[in-house]
């Protein structure tokens, strides 16, 4: 379900592990339908003799996408990625996606999952090697009971930490701890942030002048504003 930027790791590490596993069990591999000819060519390389590759319709609606995957009876959601600086700002959305489609999450051992302690028992971290991906995929593919236990742990964690009640509590906490900011405070902060550059580029149009009544002497007013600039 992720972006095409994950394809290199998928192709070089995860896919060989899945191919090896296909020698032992039947595998159906679900992947988003190609966006263009180049992506289609890349996805065609994923095909293997003993693996059924099935393309899932893309959509801007996350709900629809998750519903389409859920219909297929997915057991494992593969979330592979490399360690990049931006990872620390990411969320546990792939864990929530896995829960929504009835699957367990196997994720690369990178942020934001790498250092999470509270949720670490809700998914499986995998080193980005063919060997580790093969072993972890094999274990959870062949052990339905372990998959069910892992799924239940993920369900309990997500209900406790991402429920509507929990989100309401977080919003109420933020509102109680922070004072409201009015429009003029925001403008002042913006001016200070931009500094001299903002002041230099100011003009009559961008200032957004508003009046509750007509200006009697428009020419004189505009002239005085220009002189001040």
C-alpha positions as CSV (number, residue, x, y, z in Angstrom):
1,X,0.0,0.0,0.0
2,X,3.0,2.2,0.4
3,X,4.9,4.4,-2.0
4,X,7.0,3.2,-4.9
5,X,10.1,4.5,-3.0
6,X,9.9,1.3,-1.0
7,X,10.3,-0.9,-4.1
8,X,14.1,-1.1,-4.1
9,X,14.2,-2.7,-0.6
10,X,11.2,-4.8,-1.5
11,X,12.8,-6.1,-4.7
12,X,16.3,-6.7,-3.3
13,X,15.6,-8.0,0.2
14,X,11.9,-8.8,1.0
15,X,11.0,-10.4,-2.3
16,X,13.8,-13.0,-2.4
17,X,12.7,-14.0,1.1
18,X,9.1,-14.4,-0.1
19,X,10.3,-16.4,-3.1
20,X,12.3,-18.7,-0.8
21,X,9.2,-19.1,1.4
22,X,7.1,-20.0,-1.7
23,X,9.1,-23.2,-2.0
24,X,7.3,-24.4,1.2
25,X,3.9,-22.8,1.1
26,X,1.5,-21.2,-1.4
27,X,1.7,-17.4,-1.3
28,X,-0.6,-14.8,-2.7
29,X,1.1,-11.4,-2.8
30,X,-1.0,-8.3,-2.9
31,X,0.4,-5.0,-4.2
32,X,-1.1,-1.7,-5.6
33,X,-1.8,-1.6,-9.3
34,X,0.8,0.2,-11.4
35,X,0.6,3.9,-11.8
36,X,2.4,4.1,-15.1
37,X,4.4,2.0,-17.6
38,X,7.7,2.3,-15.7
39,X,6.1,1.2,-12.4
40,X,4.3,-1.7,-14.2
41,X,7.6,-2.9,-15.6
42,X,9.1,-2.8,-12.1
43,X,6.2,-4.7,-10.6
44,X,6.3,-7.3,-13.3
45,X,9.8,-8.2,-12.0
46,X,8.2,-9.3,-8.8
47,X,6.4,-12.2,-10.3
48,X,7.6,-15.7,-9.5
49,X,6.4,-19.1,-10.6
50,X,5.0,-20.2,-7.3
51,X,3.6,-16.9,-6.2
52,X,0.3,-15.4,-7.3
53,X,0.7,-11.7,-7.6
54,X,-2.6,-9.8,-7.4
55,X,-2.9,-6.0,-8.0
56,X,-5.3,-4.0,-5.8
57,X,-7.1,-1.0,-7.1
58,X,-5.6,2.3,-6.0
59,X,-7.8,5.0,-4.4
60,X,-7.5,8.4,-2.7
61,X,-9.9,7.0,-0.1
62,X,-7.9,5.2,2.6
63,X,-11.2,3.5,3.8
64,X,-11.8,2.1,0.4
65,X,-8.2,0.8,0.0
66,X,-8.3,-0.9,3.4
67,X,-11.7,-2.4,2.6
68,X,-10.3,-3.8,-0.7
69,X,-7.3,-5.4,1.1
70,X,-9.5,-6.8,3.9
71,X,-11.7,-8.6,1.3
72,X,-8.7,-10.6,0.3
73,X,-8.1,-12.1,3.8
74,X,-4.6,-10.8,4.3
75,X,-2.6,-12.6,7.0
76,X,0.6,-10.4,7.1
77,X,1.2,-6.8,6.2
78,X,4.8,-6.2,5.0
79,X,6.0,-2.7,5.9
80,X,9.6,-2.4,4.6
81,X,11.7,0.7,4.6
82,X,15.2,2.1,5.1
83,X,16.4,4.2,8.0
84,X,16.1,7.8,7.0
85,X,16.1,11.0,9.0
86,X,12.4,11.7,8.3
87,X,11.4,8.4,10.0
88,X,11.4,9.9,13.5
89,X,8.5,12.1,12.5
90,X,6.4,9.2,11.2
91,X,3.5,7.5,13.0
92,X,2.3,4.0,13.7
93,X,-0.2,4.2,10.8
94,X,0.9,0.9,9.2
95,X,0.0,-0.8,12.5
96,X,-3.4,0.7,12.4
97,X,-3.7,-0.3,8.7
98,X,-2.8,-3.9,9.5
99,X,-5.4,-4.0,12.3
100,X,-8.0,-2.7,9.9
101,X,-7.4,-5.4,7.3
102,X,-7.2,-8.2,9.8
103,X,-3.5,-8.8,9.5
104,X,-0.4,-8.7,11.7
105,X,2.4,-6.2,11.0
106,X,6.0,-7.2,10.1
107,X,8.0,-4.0,9.8
108,X,11.7,-3.2,9.1
109,X,13.6,-2.5,12.3
110,X,13.7,1.3,11.7
111,X,12.0,4.3,13.1
112,X,9.3,5.0,14.1
113,X,9.0,1.4,15.3
114,X,12.6,0.8,16.2
115,X,12.6,2.6,19.5
116,X,8.9,2.3,20.5
117,X,8.7,0.4,23.8
118,X,5.0,0.8,24.6
119,X,3.8,-0.9,21.4
120,X,6.8,-3.2,20.6
121,X,4.7,-6.4,21.4
122,X,2.1,-5.4,18.9
123,X,4.2,-6.0,15.8
124,X,7.4,-7.7,14.6
125,X,10.6,-5.8,13.9
126,X,12.7,-7.3,11.1
127,X,16.3,-6.6,10.1
128,X,16.6,-5.7,6.5
129,X,18.3,-9.0,5.4
130,X,16.9,-11.8,3.3
131,X,17.6,-14.2,6.1
132,X,15.7,-12.3,8.8
133,X,12.7,-11.5,6.5
134,X,12.5,-15.1,5.5
135,X,12.6,-16.5,9.0
136,X,10.1,-14.0,10.4
137,X,7.7,-14.4,7.5
138,X,8.0,-18.2,7.7
139,X,7.3,-18.3,11.4
140,X,4.1,-16.2,11.3
141,X,2.9,-17.6,8.0
142,X,3.0,-21.2,9.5
143,X,1.8,-20.3,13.0
144,X,-1.8,-19.2,12.9
145,X,-2.0,-19.2,16.7
146,X,0.9,-16.9,17.0
147,X,-0.6,-14.6,14.4
148,X,-3.8,-14.5,16.4
149,X,-2.0,-13.7,19.6
150,X,0.0,-10.9,17.9
151,X,-3.2,-9.5,16.4
152,X,-5.0,-9.4,19.7
153,X,-2.1,-7.6,21.4
154,X,-2.1,-5.0,18.5
155,X,-5.9,-4.6,18.9
156,X,-5.6,-4.0,22.6
157,X,-2.8,-1.5,22.2
158,X,-4.6,0.4,19.4
159,X,-7.9,0.6,21.3
160,X,-6.1,2.0,24.3
161,X,-4.0,4.5,22.5
162,X,-5.9,5.5,19.4
163,X,-9.5,5.4,20.4
164,X,-11.8,8.4,20.0
165,X,-11.9,8.6,23.8
166,X,-8.1,8.8,24.0
167,X,-7.9,11.4,21.2
168,X,-10.6,13.5,23.0
169,X,-8.5,13.4,26.2
170,X,-5.4,14.5,24.4
171,X,-7.2,17.5,22.8
172,X,-8.7,18.5,26.1
173,X,-5.2,18.4,27.7
174,X,-3.7,20.5,24.9
175,X,-6.5,23.1,25.2
176,X,-6.2,23.3,29.0
177,X,-2.4,23.7,28.9
178,X,-2.2,26.3,26.2
179,X,-3.6,29.8,26.1
180,X,-5.7,30.8,23.0
181,X,-3.9,33.0,20.5
182,X,-5.7,35.9,18.8
183,X,-5.3,37.0,15.2
184,X,-3.0,40.0,16.0
185,X,-0.6,37.8,18.0
186,X,-0.3,35.5,15.1
187,X,0.5,38.4,12.7
188,X,3.1,39.7,15.2
189,X,4.8,36.3,15.4
190,X,4.8,36.0,11.6
191,X,6.4,39.5,11.3
192,X,9.1,38.6,13.8
193,X,9.7,35.2,12.1
194,X,10.1,36.8,8.6
195,X,12.1,39.8,10.0
196,X,13.3,42.5,7.6
197,X,12.4,40.4,4.5
198,X,8.7,40.4,5.4
199,X,8.7,44.2,6.1
200,X,10.6,45.0,2.9
201,X,8.1,43.1,0.7
202,X,5.0,44.5,2.3
203,X,2.6,46.3,0.0
204,X,-0.9,47.7,0.2
205,X,-2.5,44.7,-1.5
206,X,-0.9,42.0,0.7
207,X,-1.7,43.9,3.9
208,X,-5.4,43.1,3.3
209,X,-7.0,46.4,4.3
210,X,-10.6,46.1,5.6
211,X,-13.0,49.0,6.4
212,X,-16.4,49.0,8.0
213,X,-17.4,52.1,6.0
214,X,-16.5,54.0,2.8
215,X,-13.4,56.2,2.8
216,X,-14.3,59.7,1.9
217,X,-11.0,60.8,0.5
218,X,-9.5,57.7,-1.1
219,X,-6.8,59.5,-3.1
220,X,-5.4,61.3,0.0
221,X,-5.4,58.1,2.0
222,X,-3.5,56.0,-0.6
223,X,-1.1,58.9,-1.1
224,X,-0.3,59.0,2.6
225,X,0.2,55.3,2.8
226,X,2.6,55.4,-0.2
227,X,4.6,58.2,1.4
228,X,5.0,56.3,4.6
229,X,6.3,53.3,2.6
